[in-house]
Amino acid sequence: MNIIGVLKRLSIKELYVLSVLMLRHPFYIFPTFNATKRTLILCDRYFKNNHHKNGIGNAFRHALWNVLICKKVFKINKNTSKSAIWAQKVTDLHEKLAPNEPLENAMDLHNNKVGRVFFVKLKDTSEADVITSLRNACKNAIKISDITTFEKHKNELVYLSE
C-alpha cells in the first residue's frame, strides 16, 4: 500500500478532512494504518486481485477492514462502541474520498457495517477466527442488484457480481 500515492490524489479539502480526523485521535493513526495494510495483505492472499472488484472478495475486504480497525483500536481504548465509531468514521470517509457508483457505494457501506457487527461478536477472538467467520459468511453472501434490497440483509455480506 503506497500511502504517499494515496495522499497525492487527495484534494486540499480532502487532506484537511483526513488531517482533522486523524489529529483528533492521534493514537489511532498507526493501528488504523496497520489494520488497512493487514487487510490488503490477507485479501491478496485469499482473493488475489478479485477483491478490488464488486464480488465476494470485495465484501470480505470491507468487513475484514472494519473488524481489524476495531480490534486494533480496541487494544488502545478498551471500548467497543468507541472502536466501532472510529472504524465507521474512517471507512465512511474513505467512501467519500474514493467515490463509486451509488450501488457500489451502498454495498461498501453495508459490508463495512457488517464488519463492525462482526467485531462486536468477535472482539475477543484471534485474527484466524475472524477470518474463518468472515469466510463462512462469504459462503452465504447475497448477490444484490438493487439498492432497495440492502435493508433485507442487514447482517449479511452482499456483493454485486461474481
N, C-alpha and C positions, 0 to 999 in steps of 0.2 A: 504494500500500500504506500503510495507516494503522497504523503501529506502536503508537501510543498506544491505539487501539481494540483491537488485539490484546492488549496488556498489561492493559487494563482487564478483559478477560474471564477472565483467569487467576486462579486461587485463590492464596492466600498460599503454599501448599505449592508450586504450580507456578512461581510467581515466584521462590521460593527455589531450586528446582532449576535453573531457567534462569539465575539470577544466579550460582550456583556454577559452572556450566559455562562461562559467559562470563568470569568472573573468573579462571578457571584459564588462559585463553588470551585475554587482552585484545586482542592484536594481530590476532586472527581475527574480532573482532566486526564491524568495518566491511566487510571482504571478504565475510563471510557475508551481511550485510545487503544489500550491493551485488549479490551473486550472486542473492539472493532477488528483489530488485527487478527485476533484468535478466531473470530467468526469467519473471516475470509479464508484463513488457512484451512479450517475444518470444512468449509463449503467447497473449496477447491478439491480437497481430498475425497469427499463423498459425492460431489456432483460435477466435478470438472468445471467447465465454463457454463454449464447449463443453469447454474444458479443466478446468472445475470439475465436470464430470460424470464418469462412470466409463468413458469411451470412450478412443479412441486419443490424443486430446489430453491427457487426464489422464496417460496412460502417458508421453507425450513430456515433459510438465511435470515429473514426478517424476525422470525420468532426466536431463533437462537441468539441473534444480536441483542434483542431486548432482555432475554434471560441472563446473558453474560454481563451486560452492563449492570443490570440489577444486582447480580451476585457479587460483582467486584465492588460496587459502591456500597452494598450492604456490609461488606467486611469493614468499611470505614465508619459508616453511620449507625449500624445495627438497627436500622429502622426500615421495615418492609415497605411501608407506604411512601416514605421519602425516596427510597431507592427506585420504586416504580414511577414516581412522579418525575424524577430526574431522567430516567430512561425515556419516558414519554416526551419530555421537553426536547431531548437530544434527537430522538428519532423523528418527531414531528418537524423539528427544524430541518433535518435532513430532507424530508419530503418537500418542504417549502423551497429549499435551496437547489434541489435537483428534481424539478417537477416532471411528472409523467402525464400521460393522458388521464382523464378523470377515472376511468375504470381501473387502470393500473395503480393510480394513487390510492384509490379506495381499498384495493387489495393489499397494498403495502401497509397502510394504516391499520387495516383489520388484522393482518398477521402480526404486526408489532404488538397490538393489544393482546392477541392470543399468547404471545411470548411472555407478556407481563403476567397474565393469568397463570401460565406455567411456572413462572418464577415463584409466585406465592405458594404453589403446591410443592415446588422442588427446591426451595431456597437452602435447605439443609442437606441436599444430596450432592454427589460428585458430578463433575462435568460429564463423565461417561454415562451416568444415569440420566442426566438431562438429554444428552444426545440420543440415547436409546428411547426415551419417552417421546422426543420430537420425531424421531424416525418412525416410531409406531404411529404417531399422529399423522404422519405423511401418508401412511397406508390408507387412512380414512379421509384424506383431504377431499374437499368438494370442488369440482370444476364449476366456475361461475362464468356467466356470460352477460349478466345484467346487474347493474349497480343496486337495484332494489332488493336483491336476494341475500345480501350480506347479513342483514339482520336475522335471517332464519338460521344462521350458522355462527352464532356469537362466539363459541368456544372451540370452533373447528378451524383448522388451516384451510385456506382457499387458494385456488390458482386459476389462471385463465387459459393456459394452453399446455399441451403435452410436451 
